[in-house]
């Protein structure tokens, strides 16, 4: 009986060793490669912010609105601050290109001087508001960083002025009306996602933009009031403005998100 048990044990041990020898080595499996999310820039966005601006204008004096100039052009100017709000829509195409349309408005206090060198008067001229509608085209220098240029239509609203000068026996005053000017603009900027420094802010961006706008010349009739007496219409002052602004805005993109697909940038 003992011999039978010993024989069965030996057979079992031999069979187990053979089975183990027949098994191949465990195949090597590589860990899955993590892929960066591919972000989607297509969709609507809104923004709001502020900045600083300058305006410059060529100006001369005419004998009457649209008549003969009696002084040479002089360069006037002003500076100040403004706030801005806007809305837009972008399309991402060909991988790293983005194109879109937008509209925005600017409001604030960019002011300078308007003067009449013929009469020696000077008064305050203020850019109250401006607005724009245009297109932009950009390139993704990184999946969440867009560098772009833009351009389009721009309109502006300017204040009237009260210009004064001292004469023997009193003060003489000339006034000009408020007015609107239309033109065009060109600019550019950088927009980037705020997921930086370990902060998660899906959909939130910051953009910094430079813009230059050019407007048509206007002839402003001057009402001359000697000694604050009765009005007398005589000369006109021309005004041809050019504005430059730099703004920083907070942007919210409604459909922003990453998809776990492989994307190379």
Secondary structure as a PSIPRED ss2 file (coil, helix, strand):
# PSIPRED VFORMAT (PSIPRED V4.0)

   1 X C   1.000  0.000  0.000
   2 X H   0.000  1.000  0.000
   3 X H   0.000  1.000  0.000
   4 X H   0.000  1.000  0.000
   5 X H   0.000  1.000  0.000
   6 X H   0.000  1.000  0.000
   7 X H   0.000  1.000  0.000
   8 X H   0.000  1.000  0.000
   9 X H   0.000  1.000  0.000
  10 X H   0.000  1.000  0.000
  11 X H   0.000  1.000  0.000
  12 X H   0.000  1.000  0.000
  13 X H   0.000  1.000  0.000
  14 X H   0.000  1.000  0.000
  15 X H   0.000  1.000  0.000
  16 X H   0.000  1.000  0.000
  17 X H   0.000  1.000  0.000
  18 X H   0.000  1.000  0.000
  19 X H   0.000  1.000  0.000
  20 X H   0.000  1.000  0.000
  21 X H   0.000  1.000  0.000
  22 X H   0.000  1.000  0.000
  23 X C   1.000  0.000  0.000
  24 X C   1.000  0.000  0.000
  25 X C   1.000  0.000  0.000
  26 X C   1.000  0.000  0.000
  27 X C   1.000  0.000  0.000
  28 X C   1.000  0.000  0.000
  29 X C   1.000  0.000  0.000
  30 X C   1.000  0.000  0.000
  31 X C   1.000  0.000  0.000
  32 X C   1.000  0.000  0.000
  33 X C   1.000  0.000  0.000
  34 X C   1.000  0.000  0.000
  35 X C   1.000  0.000  0.000
  36 X C   1.000  0.000  0.000
  37 X C   1.000  0.000  0.000
  38 X E   0.000  0.000  1.000
  39 X E   0.000  0.000  1.000
  40 X C   1.000  0.000  0.000
  41 X C   1.000  0.000  0.000
  42 X C   1.000  0.000  0.000
  43 X E   0.000  0.000  1.000
  44 X E   0.000  0.000  1.000
  45 X E   0.000  0.000  1.000
  46 X E   0.000  0.000  1.000
  47 X E   0.000  0.000  1.000
  48 X E   0.000  0.000  1.000
  49 X E   0.000  0.000  1.000
  50 X E   0.000  0.000  1.000
  51 X E   0.000  0.000  1.000
  52 X E   0.000  0.000  1.000
  53 X E   0.000  0.000  1.000
  54 X E   0.000  0.000  1.000
  55 X E   0.000  0.000  1.000
  56 X E   0.000  0.000  1.000
  57 X E   0.000  0.000  1.000
  58 X E   0.000  0.000  1.000
  59 X E   0.000  0.000  1.000
  60 X C   1.000  0.000  0.000
  61 X E   0.000  0.000  1.000
  62 X E   0.000  0.000  1.000
  63 X C   1.000  0.000  0.000
  64 X C   1.000  0.000  0.000
  65 X C   1.000  0.000  0.000
  66 X C   1.000  0.000  0.000
  67 X C   1.000  0.000  0.000
  68 X C   1.000  0.000  0.000
  69 X E   0.000  0.000  1.000
  70 X C   1.000  0.000  0.000
  71 X C   1.000  0.000  0.000
  72 X C   1.000  0.000  0.000
  73 X C   1.000  0.000  0.000
  74 X E   0.000  0.000  1.000
  75 X E   0.000  0.000  1.000
  76 X E   0.000  0.000  1.000
  77 X E   0.000  0.000  1.000
  78 X E   0.000  0.000  1.000
  79 X E   0.000  0.000  1.000
  80 X E   0.000  0.000  1.000
  81 X E   0.000  0.000  1.000
  82 X E   0.000  0.000  1.000
  83 X E   0.000  0.000  1.000
  84 X E   0.000  0.000  1.000
  85 X E   0.000  0.000  1.000
  86 X E   0.000  0.000  1.000
  87 X E   0.000  0.000  1.000
  88 X E   0.000  0.000  1.000
  89 X E   0.000  0.000  1.000
  90 X E   0.000  0.000  1.000
  91 X E   0.000  0.000  1.000
  92 X E   0.000  0.000  1.000
  93 X E   0.000  0.000  1.000
  94 X C   1.000  0.000  0.000
  95 X C   1.000  0.000  0.000
  96 X C   1.000  0.000  0.000
  97 X E   0.000  0.000  1.000
  98 X E   0.000  0.000  1.000
  99 X E   0.000  0.000  1.000
 100 X E   0.000  0.000  1.000
 101 X E   0.000  0.000  1.000
 102 X E   0.000  0.000  1.000
 103 X E   0.000  0.000  1.000
 104 X E   0.000  0.000  1.000
 105 X E   0.000  0.000  1.000
 106 X E   0.000  0.000  1.000
 107 X E   0.000  0.000  1.000
 108 X E   0.000  0.000  1.000
 109 X E   0.000  0.000  1.000
 110 X E   0.000  0.000  1.000
 111 X E   0.000  0.000  1.000
 112 X E   0.000  0.000  1.000
 113 X E   0.000  0.000  1.000
 114 X E   0.000  0.000  1.000
 115 X E   0.000  0.000  1.000
 116 X E   0.000  0.000  1.000
 117 X C   1.000  0.000  0.000
 118 X C   1.000  0.000  0.000
 119 X C   1.000  0.000  0.000
 120 X C   1.000  0.000  0.000
 121 X E   0.000  0.000  1.000
 122 X E   0.000  0.000  1.000
 123 X E   0.000  0.000  1.000
 124 X E   0.000  0.000  1.000
 125 X E   0.000  0.000  1.000
 126 X E   0.000  0.000  1.000
 127 X E   0.000  0.000  1.000
 128 X E   0.000  0.000  1.000
 129 X E   0.000  0.000  1.000
 130 X E   0.000  0.000  1.000
 131 X E   0.000  0.000  1.000
 132 X E   0.000  0.000  1.000
 133 X E   0.000  0.000  1.000
 134 X E   0.000  0.000  1.000
 135 X E   0.000  0.000  1.000
 136 X E   0.000  0.000  1.000
 137 X E   0.000  0.000  1.000
 138 X E   0.000  0.000  1.000
 139 X E   0.000  0.000  1.000
 140 X E   0.000  0.000  1.000
 141 X E   0.000  0.000  1.000
 142 X E   0.000  0.000  1.000
 143 X C   1.000  0.000  0.000
 144 X C   1.000  0.000  0.000
 145 X E   0.000  0.000  1.000
 146 X E   0.000  0.000  1.000
 147 X E   0.000  0.000  1.000
 148 X E   0.000  0.000  1.000
 149 X E   0.000  0.000  1.000
 150 X E   0.000  0.000  1.000
 151 X E   0.000  0.000  1.000
 152 X E   0.000  0.000  1.000
 153 X E   0.000  0.000  1.000
 154 X E   0.000  0.000  1.000
 155 X E   0.000  0.000  1.000
 156 X E   0.000  0.000  1.000
 157 X E   0.000  0.000  1.000
 158 X E   0.000  0.000  1.000
 159 X C   1.000  0.000  0.000
 160 X C   1.000  0.000  0.000
 161 X E   0.000  0.000  1.000
 162 X E   0.000  0.000  1.000
 163 X E   0.000  0.000  1.000
 164 X E   0.000  0.000  1.000
 165 X E   0.000  0.000  1.000
 166 X E   0.000  0.000  1.000
 167 X E   0.000  0.000  1.000
 168 X C   1.000  0.000  0.000
 169 X C   1.000  0.000  0.000
 170 X E   0.000  0.000  1.000
 171 X E   0.000  0.000  1.000
 172 X E   0.000  0.000  1.000
 173 X E   0.000  0.000  1.000
 174 X E   0.000  0.000  1.000
 175 X E   0.000  0.000  1.000
 176 X E   0.000  0.000  1.000
 177 X C   1.000  0.000  0.000
 178 X C   1.000  0.000  0.000
 179 X E   0.000  0.000  1.000
 180 X E   0.000  0.000  1.000
 181 X E   0.000  0.000  1.000
 182 X E   0.000  0.000  1.000
 183 X E   0.000  0.000  1.000
 184 X E   0.000  0.000  1.000
 185 X E   0.000  0.000  1.000
 186 X E   0.000  0.000  1.000
 187 X E   0.000  0.000  1.000
 188 X E   0.000  0.000  1.000
 189 X E   0.000  0.000  1.000
 190 X E   0.000  0.000  1.000
 191 X E   0.000  0.000  1.000
 192 X E   0.000  0.000  1.000
 193 X E   0.000  0.000  1.000
 194 X C   1.000  0.000  0.000
 195 X C   1.000  0.000  0.000
 196 X C   1.000  0.000  0.000
 197 X C   1.000  0.000  0.000
 198 X C   1.000  0.000  0.000
 199 X C   1.000  0.000  0.000
 200 X C   1.000  0.000  0.000
 201 X C   1.000  0.000  0.000
 202 X C   1.000  0.000  0.000
 203 X C   1.000  0.000  0.000
 204 X E   0.000  0.000  1.000
 205 X E   0.000  0.000  1.000
 206 X E   0.000  0.000  1.000
 207 X E   0.000  0.000  1.000
 208 X E   0.000  0.000  1.000
 209 X E   0.000  0.000  1.000
 210 X E   0.000  0.000  1.000
 211 X E   0.000  0.000  1.000
 212 X E   0.000  0.000  1.000
 213 X E   0.000  0.000  1.000
 214 X E   0.000  0.000  1.000
 215 X E   0.000  0.000  1.000
 216 X C   1.000  0.000  0.000
 217 X C   1.000  0.000  0.000
 218 X E   0.000  0.000  1.000
 219 X E   0.000  0.000  1.000
 220 X E   0.000  0.000  1.000
 221 X E   0.000  0.000  1.000
 222 X E   0.000  0.000  1.000
 223 X E   0.000  0.000  1.000
 224 X E   0.000  0.000  1.000
 225 X E   0.000  0.000  1.000
 226 X H   0.000  1.000  0.000
 227 X H   0.000  1.000  0.000
 228 X H   0.000  1.000  0.000
 229 X C   1.000  0.000  0.000
 230 X C   1.000  0.000  0.000
 231 X E   0.000  0.000  1.000
 232 X E   0.000  0.000  1.000
 233 X E   0.000  0.000  1.000
 234 X E   0.000  0.000  1.000
 235 X E   0.000  0.000  1.000
 236 X E   0.000  0.000  1.000
 237 X E   0.000  0.000  1.000
 238 X E   0.000  0.000  1.000
 239 X E   0.000  0.000  1.000
 240 X E   0.000  0.000  1.000
 241 X E   0.000  0.000  1.000
 242 X E   0.000  0.000  1.000
 243 X E   0.000  0.000  1.000
 244 X E   0.000  0.000  1.000
 245 X E   0.000  0.000  1.000
 246 X E   0.000  0.000  1.000
 247 X E   0.000  0.000  1.000
 248 X E   0.000  0.000  1.000
 249 X E   0.000  0.000  1.000
 250 X E   0.000  0.000  1.000
 251 X E   0.000  0.000  1.000
 252 X E   0.000  0.000  1.000
 253 X E   0.000  0.000  1.000
 254 X C   1.000  0.000  0.000
 255 X C   1.000  0.000  0.000
 256 X C   1.000  0.000  0.000
 257 X C   1.000  0.000  0.000
 258 X E   0.000  0.000  1.000
 259 X E   0.000  0.000  1.000
 260 X C   1.000  0.000  0.000
 261 X C   1.000  0.000  0.000
 262 X C   1.000  0.000  0.000
 263 X C   1.000  0.000  0.000
 264 X C   1.000  0.000  0.000
 265 X C   1.000  0.000  0.000
